[in-house]
Amino acid sequence: MPISGETPVPGKLGSSLVIQIAMNSVALRSRGAQLTRRTFLHHTARAAAGVAIAAPFVSRGRVLGANNRIGVGFIGVGGRGQSHVNTVKKLGGTGELVQLVAVCDAYRFRLNEVAKATGAKAYQKHMDLLADQSVDVVCIATPDRLHVPQAIDAIRAGKDVYCEKPMGHWTQFNLSKLFYEETRRLKRVVQIGNQGNSNPAWQKVRELVQGGAVGRVQLVTAGFYRNGDWGERMHIPDPEAKPGPDLDWDAFLGDAPKVPFTVDRFFSWRKYLDYAGGPCTDLFPHTFTPFVSAIGLKFPTRVVASGGIFKYTTYDREVPDTFNMCLDYPERLSVVVAGTLANNYVTEPAIHGDEGTLTLQNPGEWNVGFDGMTVIPFKGERQVFPAKKGDSTAAHWENFLSCVRTREKPVSDVEFGLHVQAGLNMALLSLLKDKVATFDPVKREIVI
């Protein structure tokens, strides 16, 4: 059945979304999860009828010249959001014409801390930040299912957007499509936070592959390996926190099922399928995305996945801790990505072509950098190319800000983000529904 052919309508619940939510717990339990009555009720609770996307503002945003200072507003200033704040602050201190002007967060204590540290104006509602005319571009680093609704609000308000990955929650593919369509219609500049695309080492991989160094690509093998679940069991700064004027629970939920507040759901949200997708949508973008870019892939034809909760079974975790996916593409090649949070031994990623192989040496956990690459042809001498590891986020921001001024397409634009998101959504749906996911390229729908 197609799961993304209908745009959510306020007051109406699509049957496909009901099926998705109802099957989450059953699918994961069959793979090793501990299913409790509370977990089941969470997943069969009333699903959100749709996302309330605000009507466009009249503002079209100001035209920025080479000598204009770009005002940045940040929606979501948790761990990743604060990292972006620090990156932009550092860029401003080294000559980039950029300024932190506003911050927004549903948790007032966190909001006030960042506002005090930066001198930026503080807003608890993202629509209030978007109405601020000093904000030219917006960085969105909220929980997954808020990314796209807030990004659509931002581009309609005349802002350019740096949107963290993933480009939407795994149930929101039709919203991700709407984001792509609105970005094109409004001619906004959007950078998706797949920062590996800005790493010079990955740019060299792209050059080699597209230059025919390994012939026609047949297979990609890669992985993400970690020993620990700290990414899902996130820090809880206030165990006594409660919804109210200082904690906007409804804003956090967005279009998620309306469930009672718990501090774990608010602060440690990556444990739950309502708000995240586990390694598939949280970690695999770091590993999977650069290969999509290097080879030039778009929508997969079919995707299968396996895994489950195999290691961390003693608490209310809902997302997998072991996840593996295989994506077939119309270019007649497969991409295989494996991952576990129980072991951090890293295997060497490789691009297998019909005339040779390209391997990546000593990739870091995030796979946005590595020590070097080796081309091993069937005929001729192997070639070794040095590379450097490093955080590519600053380079990604520099590319984005440059494109804000020139109106050119960033290295990880919204169309590229949609191609990546389709593959990730298909993989997680394959696991949860225990079926093969296919893609209808005419209707641009995921079909289960």
C-alpha positions, -999 to 999 in steps of 0.1 A, spaced: 0 0 0 13 35 -6 21 53 26 28 88 14 3 97 -12 -20 118 10 -11 151 25 -23 152 62 -55 172 66 -63 188 100 -90 167 117 -84 136 94 -62 107 103 -48 88 73 -53 50 75 -17 44 65 -4 64 95 -27 44 118 -12 12 105 24 25 109 19 35 145 -1 4 155 26 -19 140 56 -3 155 55 -22 188 46 -56 172 74 -53 147 101 -44 172 90 -70 197 94 -97 171 131 -86 169 139 -87 206 122 -57 221 105 -58 255 69 -49 248 50 -34 278 14 -24 280 25 13 284 47 10 252 18 -6 233 -6 21 244 18 48 234 19 34 199 -18 28 195 -27 62 210 -45 87 188 -21 97 160 -19 133 150 -43 143 123 -17 164 105 8 192 109 -5 227 113 16 246 89 12 283 93 0 306 65 28 324 47 40 357 61 39 387 37 77 391 43 99 379 15 132 384 33 157 411 26 181 409 -3 216 403 10 247 417 -7 283 407 -2 288 433 25 256 427 45 258 409 78 235 378 79 213 376 110 209 340 122 180 326 143 182 292 160 151 271 166 161 244 191 192 250 212 197 216 228 230 197 223 231 199 185 216 233 184 242 247 208 269 231 187 255 251 157 254 283 179 291 278 187 300 271 151 283 303 138 298 323 167 333 311 158 327 319 121 316 354 131 348 359 151 370 349 122 357 373 96 324 358 83 297 385 81 272 367 103 256 375 136 235 355 162 203 375 166 177 352 180 172 318 197 141 297 204 134 266 225 104 250 241 123 246 274 127 281 289 157 272 312 178 261 282 165 290 261 175 316 287 210 300 292 218 303 255 203 338 252 223 350 281 255 335 267 251 350 232 231 382 238 205 369 213 168 377 217 149 348 232 116 334 219 97 303 231 75 301 200 92 296 167 66 317 149 76 347 170 112 342 160 102 339 123 84 373 126 116 390 137 129 410 107 165 409 119 165 371 113 176 364 77 184 327 80 172 300 104 189 270 118 165 242 129 178 216 153 147 204 171 135 168 174 130 150 141 93 154 135 95 192 140 123 197 114 101 200 83 70 217 97 92 244 112 113 246 80 82 251 59 71 279 82 105 295 79 107 295 41 72 308 39 83 336 62 110 346 37 139 329 55 166 307 42 171 275 62 198 253 76 178 222 85 193 194 106 190 158 94 169 138 91 147 158 67 116 148 85 103 121 107 100 86 92 62 90 90 63 124 72 75 117 37 47 136 21 57 166 43 93 162 31 80 164 -5 60 195 4 91 211 18 110 204 -14 82 218 -35 77 249 -14 115 256 -14 115 255 -52 83 276 -55 96 303 -31 132 302 -44 147 298 -9 181 285 -1 180 253 20 210 233 34 203 199 50 227 191 78 244 162 60 278 179 66 298 151 51 290 166 17 313 196 26 343 174 36 371 177 10 379 140 14 344 131 3 346 155 -26 377 136 -37 358 103 -35 331 119 -57 357 130 -82 373 95 -84 340 76 -87 324 99 -112 357 99 -132 355 62 -136 382 51 -112 364 18 -104 343 15 -135 305 12 -131 296 10 -94 279 -23 -84 279 -24 -47 287 -1 -17 294 -17 17 296 6 48 286 6 85 281 26 117 294 11 149 292 23 184 296 7 218 270 25 239 234 39 239 241 74 252 228 89 220 193 76 229 195 78 267 200 115 266 208 137 296 179 148 317 188 181 333 157 184 355 140 152 366 112 173 382 104 193 350 67 196 342 47 211 314 37 247 318 49 282 310 85 271 311 81 238 292 59 238 261 48 201 258 24 207 230 50 225 209 74 195 215 47 170 204 39 187 171 19 162 150 30 132 173 3 112 192 -10 131 221 4 112 251 9 123 287 41 141 296 72 123 310 106 138 315 121 109 295 100 116 265 108 153 266 146 151 273 155 116 261 132 116 230 155 97 207 145 64 225 110 67 211 96 59 177 71 87 180 100 112 177 129 94 162 140 64 141 171 51 159 203 44 140 185 44 106 175 81 106 198 95 134 231 79 127 231 64 92 228 98 75 264 103 85 275 70 68 250 67 40 246 103 27 281 109 13 279 77 -8 246 89 -23 263 122 -32 296 107 -45 278 82 -68 250 106 -78 220 85 -66 184 96 -63 154 75 -53 159 38 -46 137 12 -63 134 -11 -33 147 -14 2 149 -42 28 160 -39 64 167 -61 94 176 -57 131 158 -48 163 164 -42 200 191 -69 207 213 -53 233 194 -26 254 163 -45 264 160 -35 301 144 0 297 117 16 276 137 19 244 116 16 212 141 23 185 164 -5 172 200 -8 186 210 -30 157 200 -20 121 210 -31 87 196 -19 53 201 -28 16 189 -4 -10 187 -12 -47 188 17 -72 177 20 -108 213 25 -118 216 -13 -111 236 -11 -79 231 -19 -42 241 1 -11 244 -20 21 248 -3 55 251 -23 87 251 -9 122 252 -18 159 254 0 192 270 -30 210 304 -29 193 326 -1 180 349 -22 158 349 -4 124 351 -22 91 365 -6 61 339 10 38 342 2 1 328 11 -33 329 -20 -55 329 -13 -93 332 -35 -123 368 -23 -129 381 -20 -94 374 -10 -57 378 22 -37 383 17 0 383 43 29 409 39 56 402 44 93 368 62 91 358 80 123 326 71 141 307 97 122 322 88 89 325 124 78 362 119 75 389 93 72 427 89 70 428 82 33 414 63 3 428 36 -19 418 28 -55 425 -9 -63 419 -14 -101 416 -49 -117 444 -38 -140 472 -14 -131 487 -1 -99 468 8 -68 467 45 -59 466 59 -24 452 94 -17 457 110 17 429 127 36 422 143 69 395 136 95 377 166 110 343 182 118 328 194 85 301 214 102 319 248 98 326 241 61 289 232 57 279 265 72 303 284 50 288 268 20 253 276 31 261 313 39 279 317 6 248 304 -12 225 327 8 244 356 -8 247 341 -43 214 322 -44 233 292 -57 224 256 -47 242 243 -16 261 210 -15 233 194 5 202 211 -9 166 201 -3 163 179 -34 193 159 -23 178 157 12 146 143 -2 164 115 -21 183 106 11 151 107 32 132 84 9 158 57 13 160 60 51 122 61 55 118 30 33 144 12 54 128 18 87 93 10 73 107 -22 59 119 -32 94 87 -21 112 63 -38 88 86 -68 80 81 -62 43 100 -50 12 96 -13 6 94 -1 -30 93 34 -46 68 46 -72 89 72 -92 58 86 -110 37 93 -79 69 98 -57 53 75 -31 68 49 -8 49 16 -12 48 -12 13 
